[in-house]
Amino acid sequence: MASRLELPAIQIDSGMDRSLNRLAPFFQSLATANQSALLLDFDGTLAPMRVDPSKVRPWAGVVRLLQEIQESGRTRLSIITGRSANEVVLQLGMRDAPEIWGLHGAERLSVDGSWVREELPASDQSLLEAARLRVRIALPDARVEEKRNGVVVHWRGKPVRFIQSIQSRALNALLPFTNTNGVRLLQFDGGIELRIGCDKGDAVRMILAEIPSTAPVAYLGDDVTDEDAFQALNGRGLTVLVRRNWRPSVAQAWLRPPAELREFLTAWLRAAKSVYNS
């Protein structure tokens, strides 16, 4: 029997109807499982937020832990992000890139390099093009990100006196497009996004369909866009909010990065390397 697992210092907020006792059985099951899955958001979870997204890099020590977890051979490692999959490959900087679900699950870059994506019908593409044009006209002073399945207005790093104006104009520009089925308007930490198609919950459900029903699974995320993933996994696996400051969430536990995130990954690695005999 391997030595006793050292568990991370998970924080539980009084608003979460959960117990620390949940984690010991989870890591024990991980130590005895042949297969498991660790699902992770990127920005804000594995890496600190930056005004310039091109400068985002993972917290110190995280890449090494992820690499070792992947090399253990017992964990399916998946990044589920709002960014494009290819962009995250470069910024994550792992020696062997894991599976990456980009654009909230609309893209899937597998470890073998194969790539698939969700195709939007012509009507949705036309709606997005109209939304992009509306935003360019209404918000010439904001950073606007045009994705294949959405349009994003960012105000992170803007002076406080400008944020309310940008937010108001963004809502006025984008709300009219939400009358169409399948179109969602989501405000996140530092911006707002009009998106069509997949969300992170869809990516989680597709992964769950591909792994044994008994495999331990966890999802770690920070922002409101991760709530879809938490909801998809609750009742089946462990969901963890990763933020320095707590916010209301359906997640079961709360970690403060980077130290507690590293502790969690270290505990996962220790369990993945353990060999328990029944």
C-alpha positions in Angstrom: 0.0 0.0 0.0 1.3 3.4 -0.9 1.8 6.1 1.7 -1.1 8.3 2.8 -2.1 10.9 0.2 -1.5 14.5 1.2 -4.6 16.5 0.1 -4.6 20.2 -1.0 -5.9 22.9 1.2 -9.3 23.3 -0.5 -11.4 26.3 0.7 -15.1 25.8 1.1 -17.3 28.9 1.3 -20.3 28.9 3.6 -22.4 29.4 0.5 -21.3 26.0 -0.9 -23.3 23.1 0.6 -20.3 20.7 0.4 -17.7 19.2 2.8 -14.0 18.8 2.7 -14.6 15.1 3.4 -15.6 14.7 -0.2 -12.0 15.2 -1.4 -10.4 12.3 0.4 -12.6 9.7 -1.3 -12.0 11.4 -4.6 -8.2 11.3 -4.5 -8.5 7.7 -3.2 -10.6 6.7 -6.2 -8.1 8.5 -8.4 -5.2 6.5 -6.9 -6.9 3.2 -7.7 -8.3 4.0 -11.1 -6.7 2.9 -14.4 -8.2 5.9 -16.1 -9.2 9.4 -15.0 -9.8 12.8 -16.6 -8.5 16.3 -15.6 -10.4 19.1 -17.4 -9.1 22.6 -17.1 -9.9 26.1 -18.2 -6.8 28.2 -19.2 -7.1 32.0 -18.6 -7.6 32.7 -14.9 -7.3 29.1 -14.0 -3.9 27.8 -15.2 -2.6 31.3 -15.9 -3.2 34.8 -14.5 -5.3 37.2 -16.5 -3.5 39.9 -18.5 -4.7 43.0 -20.4 -2.7 41.8 -23.4 -3.8 38.1 -23.9 -0.7 37.4 -26.0 1.3 37.8 -22.8 -0.6 35.2 -20.7 1.6 32.4 -19.4 0.8 29.7 -16.9 1.5 30.1 -13.2 5.1 29.0 -12.2 5.3 25.3 -11.7 2.0 24.4 -13.4 3.4 23.3 -16.7 5.8 20.8 -15.1 3.0 19.3 -13.0 0.7 19.0 -16.0 3.4 17.4 -18.0 4.1 14.8 -15.3 0.4 14.1 -14.9 0.0 13.5 -18.6 3.1 11.3 -18.6 1.8 9.2 -15.8 -0.4 7.6 -18.5 -3.5 7.3 -16.2 -5.0 10.8 -16.8 -6.7 12.2 -19.8 -5.7 15.9 -19.7 -8.0 18.3 -21.5 -7.9 22.1 -21.7 -11.3 23.7 -22.4 -11.0 27.3 -23.3 -12.7 30.3 -24.9 -9.6 30.9 -26.9 -8.7 29.2 -30.2 -7.0 25.8 -29.6 -3.9 26.6 -31.6 -3.4 29.8 -29.6 -3.5 27.9 -26.3 -0.9 25.3 -27.5 1.6 28.1 -27.9 0.9 29.9 -24.6 0.6 26.7 -22.5 4.1 25.7 -23.6 3.9 22.1 -22.7 6.5 19.7 -24.2 3.7 17.5 -25.4 0.5 19.4 -25.9 -2.6 17.8 -24.3 -6.1 17.7 -25.9 -7.4 21.2 -26.3 -11.1 22.2 -26.8 -11.0 25.8 -28.2 -13.8 28.4 -28.6 -15.8 26.8 -25.7 -15.7 23.4 -27.4 -16.3 24.4 -31.0 -12.8 23.3 -31.8 -11.1 20.1 -30.8 -7.3 19.6 -31.2 -6.4 16.1 -30.3 -3.0 15.0 -29.0 -2.2 13.3 -32.3 -2.6 16.7 -34.1 -6.0 16.0 -35.6 -8.4 18.9 -35.6 -12.2 19.1 -35.9 -14.6 22.1 -35.5 -18.2 22.9 -35.2 -19.6 24.3 -38.5 -22.2 27.0 -38.2 -25.1 27.3 -40.7 -25.1 30.3 -43.1 -27.8 32.0 -41.2 -25.7 32.0 -38.0 -22.7 33.2 -39.9 -24.7 36.1 -41.3 -26.0 37.0 -37.9 -22.5 37.1 -36.5 -21.2 39.3 -39.3 -24.0 41.8 -38.6 -23.2 41.7 -34.9 -19.5 42.4 -35.6 -20.3 45.3 -37.8 -22.7 46.8 -35.2 -20.0 46.5 -32.5 -17.2 48.0 -34.7 -19.4 51.1 -35.2 -20.7 51.4 -31.6 -17.4 50.7 -29.9 -14.4 52.1 -31.8 -12.6 52.7 -28.4 -12.9 49.1 -27.1 -10.9 46.0 -27.9 -13.2 43.8 -30.0 -12.3 40.2 -30.6 -13.9 38.5 -33.6 -14.2 34.7 -33.2 -15.5 32.2 -35.7 -18.4 31.5 -33.4 -18.8 34.8 -31.6 -17.8 38.4 -31.0 -16.3 39.7 -27.8 -16.0 43.2 -26.3 -13.2 43.5 -23.7 -12.8 46.2 -21.1 -10.1 44.7 -18.9 -7.5 47.3 -18.2 -9.7 50.3 -19.2 -10.0 53.1 -16.7 -13.0 52.7 -14.4 -14.7 55.8 -15.7 -14.8 54.3 -19.2 -15.9 50.7 -18.3 -19.6 51.6 -17.6 -19.8 53.4 -20.9 -18.3 50.5 -22.9 -20.5 48.0 -21.1 -23.7 49.9 -21.8 -22.9 50.4 -25.5 -21.9 46.8 -25.9 -25.2 45.6 -24.4 -27.2 48.0 -26.6 -25.3 46.8 -29.7 -25.5 43.1 -29.0 -28.8 42.5 -27.2 -30.9 42.7 -30.4 -29.2 39.6 -31.8 -30.2 37.5 -28.8 -33.8 37.0 -30.2 -32.5 34.1 -32.3 -32.5 30.6 -30.8 -29.1 29.4 -29.9 -27.5 32.8 -29.5 -26.2 33.6 -26.0 -25.0 36.9 -24.5 -22.6 36.2 -21.7 -20.8 38.7 -19.4 -17.5 37.5 -18.0 -14.7 38.9 -15.9 -13.5 41.8 -18.1 -16.0 41.8 -21.0 -19.1 40.5 -22.7 -19.5 37.9 -25.5 -22.2 37.1 -28.1 -21.7 33.4 -28.9 -23.5 30.8 -31.1 -23.1 27.1 -30.7 -21.1 25.0 -28.2 -20.4 25.9 -24.6 -18.0 24.3 -22.2 -20.7 22.1 -20.8 -21.0 20.5 -24.3 -17.3 19.8 -24.3 -17.5 18.1 -20.9 -20.4 16.0 -22.0 -18.5 14.8 -25.1 -15.5 13.9 -23.0 -17.7 12.0 -20.5 -19.2 10.0 -23.3 -15.7 8.8 -24.3 -14.4 7.6 -20.9 -15.6 4.8 -18.5 -18.5 5.9 -16.3 -16.4 4.9 -13.3 -13.3 7.1 -14.2 -12.7 9.9 -11.7 -13.1 13.3 -13.4 -12.5 16.9 -12.2 -13.1 20.3 -13.9 -11.3 23.4 -12.7 -12.4 26.9 -13.9 -12.6 30.5 -12.8 -15.2 32.5 -14.7 -18.9 32.5 -15.3 -18.3 30.7 -18.7 -17.1 27.7 -16.6 -20.5 27.4 -14.9 -21.8 25.4 -17.9 -18.9 22.9 -17.4 -19.6 22.7 -13.6 -23.3 22.0 -14.2 -22.5 19.3 -16.8 -20.1 17.5 -14.4 -21.9 18.0 -11.0 -23.2 14.6 -9.9 -20.5 12.8 -11.9 -17.2 14.3 -10.8 -15.5 17.0 -8.8 -15.9 20.7 -9.8 -13.5 23.4 -8.5 -13.7 27.1 -8.6 -10.2 28.6 -9.1 -10.1 32.3 -8.1 -8.3 34.5 -5.6 -11.7 36.0 -4.6 -14.7 33.8 -4.1 -17.9 34.3 -6.2 -21.2 32.5 -6.2 -20.9 29.3 -8.1 -22.3 25.8 -8.5 -18.7 24.4 -8.1 -18.2 22.1 -5.1 -14.9 23.5 -3.9 -12.7 26.7 -4.1 -9.0 27.0 -4.7 -6.9 30.2 -4.5 -4.2 30.3 -7.2 -1.4 29.8 -7.6 -0.3 28.0 -4.4 -3.5 26.0 -3.8 -3.7 25.2 -7.5 -0.2 23.7 -7.4 -1.1 21.8 -4.3 -4.2 20.3 -6.0 -2.1 19.3 -9.1 0.6 17.9 -6.9 -2.0 15.7 -5.0 -3.4 14.6 -8.4 0.1 13.7 -9.6 0.8 11.8 -6.4 -2.4 9.8 -6.8 -1.9 9.2 -10.5 1.5 7.7 -9.6 0.2 5.6 -6.7 -0.4 1.9 -7.0 -3.1 0.6 -4.6 -4.0 -3.0 -4.3 -7.5 -4.0 -3.5 
